[in-house]
Structures are given as structure tokens and as C-alpha cells.
């Protein structure tokens, strides 16, 4: 077990190191990419040719500054900067150079827009160590459908080698393998950081928005979809201080799927066709769960000081959490952002509100209303699948309806 405050301190130290990388990534004089004002459209149009030349010519630790405007990089589709037999294509690439920063001029991420027009090629491949991409909007990236697993990850950005993506907006990006907006290559483990970004309306196989990044911090991940698992995020190492809301997954984890640990996150309004809708797998520290369709958490290994008030919670070890208002009433389906939920889908659960317990310590369980399932079997009302030898210590369990009925403990025992 980890102490929550010690864990937060460790994460703050990691973020401080990343912030230092952002501050000192580039030491050379910057190259500025110009834009022009188009009187017909009333918009600034970025110079794509100048952008590609700047990236080709930048030295290690160099900086490229993009003037405000819209950059239509789909014009590079016939001759993308990156074309690799292992990782596929990218319209723009840092080409293995280290310490390069590519940033928007004003710091306002709406002022610079890089648009791939969903031309079937991802937008960026960041493959140099300590490469930084920040202060811009990335839209319309598409990893394409070429054969090969790595080809089809990361529709907006494919990251590697400790790359940092900061203060960006990702929207309308897609990758049918995973990480519609941002992903690490399949064979490179968990690398890269995504900081203070807004990711909405993206889609992927596993991880509608983000897949396999080492650190995701301060991000808003909303209204993304996954054809597989993890409507918002999948297989990320650490997710901290993020809002993960109104995402959809076809199978498991409408919000998060198999992320190592989530810290101080708000996870709400997510939907998954399979159970659960909030988070699947991983550990959760100081997180808030609200209004997730069907259930909050399943197959978690550890929870500490979480505030859970919807669906059900399945976790082996739960310490000092507040679990209240769990219910299994049917719900009508709603639509949020770009995610449409089928009309008539319900959230009835026939198993227990609190599942998979090895240890509960110091938890408050109150105002839960869990009824029998509709199948005619006497399923558990509050606890289900509690293992033999499990411990429930120093907990307050009060004011719950349909309490300890049915198969509340393993082998049909009653508590």
C-alpha cells in the first residue's frame, strides 16, 4: 500500500522535473514560422512550407515558434515528412532530434491550429528525446488503416523517448488501434507526458484520447470514444489531477482502462457497454466518481480516500474511502458532446454494490440502495464476492437498503 500524501509528493516531483524540461528545453535562437492574413476568409493562414523547412533544419535543442494562424498540413499527404516501415506515416516529424521545442507564438492554444483534415495520416511523430510540443490545437489527425500495429496508434501525435505535449487542444483525431489523440508506439512501453491539455471528440480502438503515456496531468478528457476499452484513456502509467468525463467505450472502462494509478481525478458521466463505466483496473487515490453509467470501478487493485457515489465499486483493497448513494436503478440514456448513447439502454445491475473485497479499512458506507436483480435470483444487495479471510476493519456501514441479502459473501455466507 502507498501513502496518499507520499504518492502525491512523488508525482509533484515528477511534474516539477517535466516543467523544468519545458522551461529549458531549447537554448538556441528560435526559428519563427510566418503566417499571412487572408482578407477573403478573415483568418491568418500559416506557411506550411516554412514549417516543414524549419523542422528539417532545426538543430538539437532548437526552438520553432509558429505564428498565429491555421496550418493545413493535409497538403503534405502525398509527401509526408515521416514514412517508416515500422511506425507508418506522419505529416510532420522531429526526425530524431533531441531537445527540440515546437510551440505556438502567443501561448494561447487556440491561436495556432494544425489541421490534418483527416487525410489518413497522423499529424506529428515526436521521436527525439525531450522533444516538446505546446501551445496549439491539433485537429483532424488520422493514423490511417495501413497494416501493422504501430501504424495505427496516435492519430494526432505518436510520442516516444520522453516527449512532452503541453497546453494543447486535441479534437477530431482518430486511430483505429488506439490513442486517437496521443499514443506511444506499441513496442516502446509507457513513455511521454501529456500536461494541461484539452482532449475532446477523438476516437480510437483502445484509448479514445490517450494510450500508453507515462504521465497525464492536469488534462480535461471529455466526449471521446473507444471501439474497444478506455473511452478516455487506456494503459497510461500515472493520471493525476484530470477531469475524465462523458467518454464512451464499447467494452470496458468508459473513463479509464488499465491505467497504473489515478490520483485526485474527477471521473464522471462516462459510459461503457461492458462493466464498468468509470474505471477498469489500476489504483485510485483521492478520486471522485459521479454519474458513471452502470458502475464506478471494476477490477481495481487499490483505492484510498476516494468519494464514490454511483453504480458499484469493485476493488480488492479500499482504505479510508467514502462510498455513498450506490444504486442499481435503471437510467435513461443521454447525449453529451460528440458521444451519442443508444436510446433505451439501462443501467440495471444484478450483483452487489461493493465487490471483490480482500480488505476494507476505515471506510464509510452509507445511503446505498441496492435491490435484487431482475433475473429472479437472489443476488447480493450490498457486498458481493467477498473472499474467504477478507477483512472489514474500522468501517461505518449504516442507513443502507436491501442490506446483506443473497450471496453477500463467498459460498453464500452472511456477514
C-alpha positions as CSV (number, residue, x, y, z in Angstrom):
1,X,0.0,0.0,0.0
2,X,1.1,3.5,-0.7
3,X,0.5,6.6,1.4
4,X,-1.6,9.1,-0.5
5,X,0.4,12.1,0.6
6,X,3.8,10.4,-0.2
7,X,2.4,9.4,-3.6
8,X,1.3,13.0,-4.3
9,X,4.7,14.3,-3.3
10,X,6.4,11.8,-5.7
11,X,4.1,12.9,-8.5
12,X,4.7,16.6,-7.8
13,X,8.4,15.9,-8.0
14,X,7.9,14.2,-11.4
15,X,5.8,17.1,-12.7
16,X,8.5,19.6,-11.5
17,X,11.1,17.7,-13.5
18,X,8.9,17.8,-16.6
19,X,8.2,21.5,-16.0
20,X,11.9,22.2,-15.8
21,X,12.3,20.4,-19.2
22,X,9.6,22.7,-20.6
23,X,11.4,25.7,-19.3
24,X,14.9,24.8,-20.5
25,X,14.3,22.5,-23.5
26,X,15.6,25.0,-26.0
27,X,18.8,27.0,-25.8
28,X,19.2,28.1,-29.4
29,X,17.7,31.2,-31.1
30,X,14.2,30.3,-32.2
31,X,13.1,30.0,-35.8
32,X,9.8,31.8,-36.4
33,X,7.3,30.3,-39.0
34,X,5.3,33.1,-40.6
35,X,1.6,33.4,-41.4
36,X,-0.4,35.8,-43.6
37,X,-3.8,37.4,-43.2
38,X,-6.3,36.3,-45.8
39,X,-8.9,39.0,-46.4
40,X,-11.3,36.6,-48.1
41,X,-11.7,34.3,-45.0
42,X,-10.7,36.8,-42.4
43,X,-8.2,34.3,-41.0
44,X,-4.5,34.0,-40.6
45,X,-3.0,31.2,-42.8
46,X,0.2,29.6,-41.6
47,X,3.0,28.9,-44.0
48,X,3.2,25.1,-44.2
49,X,6.3,25.1,-46.4
50,X,8.2,27.3,-44.0
51,X,7.1,25.0,-41.2
52,X,8.4,21.8,-42.8
53,X,11.7,23.6,-43.6
54,X,12.0,24.8,-40.1
55,X,11.6,21.3,-38.7
56,X,14.1,19.9,-41.2
57,X,16.7,22.4,-40.4
58,X,16.4,22.8,-36.7
59,X,19.4,21.7,-34.6
60,X,19.3,19.7,-31.4
61,X,17.9,21.9,-28.6
62,X,16.5,24.3,-31.2
63,X,13.1,26.1,-31.0
64,X,10.5,26.6,-33.6
65,X,7.8,29.3,-33.0
66,X,4.6,29.2,-35.0
67,X,2.9,32.5,-35.8
68,X,-0.8,32.6,-35.1
69,X,-2.9,31.0,-37.9
70,X,-4.3,27.8,-39.3
71,X,-1.8,25.4,-40.9
72,X,-3.4,23.0,-43.4
73,X,-0.9,20.2,-43.2
74,X,-3.1,17.8,-45.3
75,X,-1.3,19.3,-48.3
76,X,1.7,17.2,-47.2
77,X,-0.2,13.9,-47.6
78,X,1.5,13.0,-50.9
79,X,4.9,13.6,-49.4
80,X,4.8,13.3,-45.6
81,X,7.9,14.2,-43.6
82,X,7.9,10.7,-42.0
83,X,7.4,7.4,-43.7
84,X,8.6,4.4,-41.8
85,X,8.0,0.6,-42.3
86,X,7.5,0.1,-38.6
87,X,5.6,3.2,-37.4
88,X,3.8,4.3,-40.6
89,X,3.5,7.9,-41.8
90,X,3.4,11.3,-40.2
91,X,2.8,14.6,-41.9
92,X,5.4,16.3,-39.5
93,X,8.3,14.7,-37.7
94,X,11.0,15.8,-35.3
95,X,13.3,13.3,-37.1
96,X,15.0,12.0,-34.0
97,X,16.5,15.4,-32.9
98,X,16.7,15.9,-29.2
99,X,15.6,18.8,-27.1
100,X,13.6,20.5,-29.8
101,X,10.6,22.7,-28.9
102,X,7.8,23.4,-31.3
103,X,5.3,25.9,-29.8
104,X,2.7,28.5,-30.6
105,X,3.7,32.1,-30.6
106,X,1.2,33.6,-28.1
107,X,0.9,30.8,-25.6
108,X,-2.9,30.7,-26.4
109,X,-3.6,27.2,-27.7
110,X,-6.5,28.4,-29.9
111,X,-4.2,30.9,-31.8
112,X,-2.3,28.2,-33.7
113,X,-4.3,25.3,-35.3
114,X,-2.6,22.4,-37.1
115,X,-5.2,20.7,-39.2
116,X,-4.7,17.3,-40.9
117,X,-8.2,17.3,-42.4
118,X,-8.5,13.6,-41.5
119,X,-6.4,12.8,-44.6
120,X,-5.5,9.3,-43.4
121,X,-2.0,10.2,-41.9
122,X,-1.2,11.2,-38.4
123,X,0.0,14.7,-37.8
124,X,3.1,14.5,-35.6
125,X,5.7,11.9,-34.9
126,X,7.8,13.1,-31.9
127,X,10.8,10.7,-31.7
128,X,13.7,12.7,-30.3
129,X,14.4,12.7,-26.6
130,X,12.9,15.6,-24.6
131,X,11.0,17.0,-27.6
132,X,8.3,19.5,-26.6
133,X,5.1,20.3,-28.4
134,X,3.0,23.0,-26.8
135,X,0.5,25.9,-27.1
136,X,-1.5,24.9,-30.1
137,X,-4.6,23.0,-31.3
138,X,-4.1,19.7,-33.2
139,X,-7.2,18.6,-35.1
140,X,-8.1,16.1,-37.9
141,X,-5.3,13.7,-37.4
142,X,-5.9,10.2,-38.7
143,X,-3.4,7.3,-38.1
144,X,-4.9,5.5,-41.2
145,X,-5.6,1.9,-41.8
146,X,-2.3,0.6,-43.1
147,X,-1.4,-2.9,-41.9
148,X,0.9,-3.2,-38.8
149,X,0.1,-2.5,-35.2
150,X,2.2,0.7,-34.7
151,X,0.9,2.3,-37.9
152,X,-2.5,2.8,-36.4
153,X,-1.8,4.3,-33.0
154,X,-1.7,8.0,-32.2
155,X,-3.8,9.9,-34.8
156,X,-2.8,13.3,-33.5
157,X,0.7,12.6,-32.1
158,X,2.8,9.4,-31.8
159,X,5.3,10.1,-29.0
160,X,8.4,8.4,-27.8
161,X,11.7,9.0,-25.9
162,X,10.3,11.2,-23.2
163,X,8.5,13.7,-25.4
164,X,6.3,16.3,-23.7
165,X,2.9,17.6,-25.0
166,X,1.7,20.6,-23.1
167,X,-1.1,23.1,-23.2
168,X,-2.6,21.7,-26.4
169,X,-6.1,21.0,-27.7
170,X,-6.8,17.7,-29.5
171,X,-10.0,17.2,-31.4
172,X,-11.4,15.1,-34.3
173,X,-8.3,12.9,-34.2
174,X,-8.6,9.1,-34.7
175,X,-6.5,6.0,-34.6
176,X,-8.2,2.6,-35.0
177,X,-5.7,0.8,-32.9
178,X,-5.6,3.3,-30.0
179,X,-4.9,6.7,-28.7
180,X,-7.0,8.8,-31.1
181,X,-5.2,11.9,-30.0
182,X,-1.9,10.8,-28.4
183,X,-0.2,7.4,-28.1
184,X,3.1,5.8,-27.6
185,X,4.2,3.2,-30.1
186,X,3.1,-0.3,-29.2
187,X,6.6,-1.7,-28.7
188,X,8.0,1.1,-26.7
189,X,6.3,0.7,-23.3
190,X,4.9,3.8,-21.5
191,X,6.7,7.0,-22.3
192,X,6.0,10.7,-22.8
193,X,4.0,13.2,-20.8
194,X,0.7,15.0,-21.6
195,X,0.2,18.1,-19.5
196,X,-2.6,20.6,-19.2
197,X,-4.3,19.6,-22.4
198,X,-8.0,19.5,-23.5
199,X,-8.9,16.4,-25.5
200,X,-12.4,16.1,-26.8
201,X,-14.2,14.4,-29.7
202,X,-11.4,12.0,-30.5
203,X,-11.7,8.3,-31.2
204,X,-9.5,5.2,-31.0
205,X,-9.5,1.4,-30.6
206,X,-8.2,1.3,-27.0
207,X,-7.9,4.8,-25.5
208,X,-10.3,7.2,-27.3
209,X,-8.0,10.1,-26.4
210,X,-4.7,8.8,-24.9
211,X,-2.9,5.5,-24.8
212,X,0.2,4.3,-23.0
213,X,1.7,7.6,-21.9
214,X,3.8,7.6,-18.7
215,X,2.2,10.8,-17.2
216,X,-1.1,12.5,-17.9
217,X,-1.5,15.6,-15.6
218,X,-4.0,18.5,-15.4
219,X,-5.9,17.4,-18.5
220,X,-9.6,17.6,-19.4
221,X,-10.6,14.4,-21.3
222,X,-14.2,14.6,-22.4
223,X,-16.5,13.2,-25.0
224,X,-14.1,10.7,-26.6
225,X,-14.9,7.2,-27.8
226,X,-13.2,3.9,-28.0
227,X,-14.2,0.9,-30.1
228,X,-12.6,-1.3,-27.5
229,X,-11.5,-0.3,-24.0
230,X,-10.9,3.1,-22.3
231,X,-13.1,5.7,-23.8
232,X,-10.9,8.4,-22.3
233,X,-7.5,6.8,-21.5
234,X,-6.0,3.3,-21.7
235,X,-2.8,1.8,-20.3
236,X,-1.3,5.1,-19.0
237,X,1.1,4.8,-16.1
238,X,0.0,7.8,-14.0
239,X,-3.1,10.0,-14.4
240,X,-3.2,12.9,-12.0
241,X,-5.5,16.0,-11.4
242,X,-7.5,15.2,-14.5
243,X,-11.2,15.5,-15.4
244,X,-12.3,12.4,-17.3
245,X,-16.0,12.9,-18.3
246,X,-18.6,11.8,-20.7
247,X,-16.4,9.3,-22.6
248,X,-17.7,6.1,-24.1
249,X,-16.1,2.6,-24.6
250,X,-17.6,-0.3,-26.4
251,X,-16.3,-2.8,-23.9
252,X,-14.6,-1.9,-20.6
253,X,-13.7,1.4,-18.8
254,X,-15.7,4.3,-20.2
255,X,-13.3,6.7,-18.5
256,X,-10.1,4.8,-17.8
257,X,-8.9,1.3,-18.7
258,X,-5.9,-0.4,-17.0
259,X,-4.1,2.8,-16.1
260,X,-1.5,2.2,-13.4
261,X,-2.7,4.8,-10.9
262,X,-5.2,7.7,-11.0
263,X,-4.6,10.5,-8.4
264,X,-7.0,13.3,-7.5
265,X,-9.1,12.9,-10.6
266,X,-12.8,13.6,-11.2
267,X,-14.3,10.7,-13.2
268,X,-17.9,11.3,-14.1
269,X,-20.6,10.7,-16.7
270,X,-18.7,8.0,-18.6
271,X,-20.4,5.1,-20.4
272,X,-19.3,1.6,-21.3
273,X,-21.3,-1.2,-22.9
274,X,-19.4,-3.7,-20.7
275,X,-18.9,-3.0,-17.0
276,X,-17.8,-0.6,-15.6
277,X,-18.2,2.9,-16.9
278,X,-15.8,4.8,-14.7
279,X,-12.5,2.9,-14.4
280,X,-11.4,-0.6,-15.1
281,X,-8.3,-1.9,-13.4
282,X,-5.5,0.1,-11.7
283,X,-5.3,2.0,-8.4
284,X,-7.2,5.2,-7.4
285,X,-6.1,7.8,-4.8
286,X,-8.3,10.7,-3.8
287,X,-10.6,10.4,-6.8
288,X,-14.2,11.4,-7.1
289,X,-16.7,9.2,-9.1
290,X,-20.1,10.6,-10.1
291,X,-22.8,9.6,-12.5
292,X,-20.9,7.0,-14.4
293,X,-23.4,4.9,-16.3
294,X,-23.6,1.3,-14.8
295,X,-20.7,1.3,-12.4
296,X,-17.8,3.3,-11.0
297,X,-14.8,0.9,-10.8
298,X,-14.2,-2.8,-11.5
299,X,-11.1,-5.0,-11.1
300,X,-9.2,-2.2,-9.2
301,X,-6.3,-3.3,-7.0
302,X,-6.3,-0.4,-4.5
303,X,-8.4,2.6,-3.6
304,X,-7.6,5.3,-1.0
305,X,-9.7,8.3,0.1
306,X,-12.0,8.1,-2.9
307,X,-15.5,9.6,-3.0
308,X,-17.8,7.2,-4.8
309,X,-21.5,7.9,-5.4
310,X,-22.7,5.9,-8.3
311,X,-23.1,2.4,-9.8
312,X,-20.9,0.0,-7.9
313,X,-17.3,-0.4,-6.9
314,X,-15.1,-3.5,-7.4
315,X,-11.7,-3.2,-5.6
316,X,-9.6,-5.7,-3.7
317,X,-8.3,-3.2,-1.1
318,X,-10.1,0.0,-0.2
319,X,-8.9,2.4,2.5
320,X,-10.5,5.5,4.0
321,X,-13.0,6.0,1.2
322,X,-16.5,7.4,1.3
323,X,-18.9,5.1,-0.5
324,X,-22.4,6.5,-0.6
325,X,-25.6,6.6,-2.7
326,X,-24.8,3.5,-4.7
327,X,-27.8,2.2,-6.6
328,X,-28.9,0.0,-9.4
329,X,-31.9,1.9,-10.7
330,X,-32.4,1.9,-14.5
331,X,-31.3,5.1,-16.2
332,X,-32.3,6.7,-19.5
333,X,-29.5,7.5,-21.9
334,X,-28.3,10.9,-22.7
335,X,-26.0,12.5,-25.3
336,X,-23.1,14.8,-24.5
337,X,-20.8,16.5,-27.0
338,X,-19.9,14.2,-29.8
339,X,-20.9,11.0,-28.0
340,X,-24.4,9.6,-28.6
341,X,-25.7,6.9,-26.3
342,X,-28.3,4.5,-27.7
343,X,-31.8,5.3,-26.5
344,X,-33.3,2.8,-24.1
345,X,-30.1,1.4,-22.7
346,X,-30.4,0.8,-18.9
347,X,-28.0,0.6,-16.0
348,X,-29.6,-2.3,-14.0
349,X,-27.0,-4.4,-12.2
350,X,-27.8,-7.7,-10.5
351,X,-24.7,-8.2,-8.4
352,X,-23.5,-6.4,-5.3
353,X,-22.8,-2.7,-4.8
354,X,-19.3,-3.4,-3.3
355,X,-17.4,-6.3,-4.9
356,X,-14.1,-8.2,-5.0
357,X,-13.1,-7.4,-1.4
358,X,-9.9,-8.6,0.3
359,X,-9.6,-5.6,2.7
360,X,-11.7,-2.6,3.6
361,X,-10.4,-0.3,6.3
362,X,-11.7,2.9,7.7
363,X,-14.4,3.3,5.0
364,X,-17.8,5.0,5.3
365,X,-20.6,3.1,3.5
366,X,-23.9,4.9,3.7
367,X,-27.2,5.6,1.9
368,X,-26.8,2.8,-0.6
369,X,-30.0,1.3,-2.2
370,X,-29.2,-2.0,-3.9
371,X,-32.1,-4.3,-4.9
372,X,-32.3,-7.8,-6.2
373,X,-31.7,-8.2,-9.9
374,X,-34.5,-8.8,-12.4
375,X,-33.5,-12.3,-13.2
376,X,-35.3,-13.9,-10.2
377,X,-32.1,-14.9,-8.5
378,X,-31.2,-13.7,-5.0
379,X,-28.1,-11.6,-5.8
380,X,-26.2,-9.7,-3.2
381,X,-27.6,-6.3,-2.1
382,X,-24.5,-4.6,-0.8
383,X,-21.5,-6.9,-0.7
384,X,-20.7,-9.5,-3.4
385,X,-17.8,-11.9,-3.9
386,X,-16.0,-11.1,-0.7
387,X,-13.1,-13.6,-0.5
388,X,-12.6,-16.0,2.4
389,X,-10.5,-14.5,5.0
390,X,-11.3,-10.9,3.9
391,X,-11.1,-8.2,6.5
392,X,-13.5,-5.3,7.0
393,X,-11.9,-3.1,9.7
394,X,-13.0,0.1,11.4
395,X,-15.7,0.9,8.8
396,X,-19.0,2.6,9.4
397,X,-21.8,0.9,7.4
398,X,-25.2,2.5,8.0
399,X,-28.5,3.6,6.5
400,X,-28.4,1.2,3.5
401,X,-31.4,-0.5,2.0
402,X,-31.6,-4.2,1.0
403,X,-28.5,-4.8,3.1
404,X,-26.5,-8.1,3.1
405,X,-29.1,-10.1,1.2
406,X,-28.5,-13.1,-1.0
407,X,-24.9,-14.2,-1.8
408,X,-23.3,-11.4,0.1
409,X,-20.1,-13.4,0.8
410,X,-18.3,-16.2,-0.9
411,X,-20.1,-19.5,-0.6
412,X,-23.4,-17.9,0.4
413,X,-22.2,-16.8,3.9
414,X,-23.9,-14.0,5.7
415,X,-21.8,-11.3,7.3
